């Protein structure tokens, strides 16, 4: 497993989430299909990541990378924002947590 696998897992989740958000806004079926495809890819990459990393490590890295990546994507494409500086501080702590978890190497 590599950060590439975690990144692809996160990209698949963000794709699925944004497609489902578009579906929720307008109800167009192609967005529902896109969301389902995104989450099918999540399952594929999650299984791939779990083959060579333990659940605690994979889940922590996935949550962190997804949170940061999804925040950037929804800010850019959907115009959504956080409400307070404390929330942005929490996002910075997530970034620090990603580096801290990865600094010990991949846990097997």
Secondary structure, DSSP 4 states (H G I P E B T S, - for coil): --HHHHHHHHHHHHHHHHHHHHHHHH--HHHHHHHHHHHHHHHHHHHHHHTTS-HHHHHHHHHHHHHHHHHHHIIIII----SSHHHHHHHHHHHHHHHHHHHT----
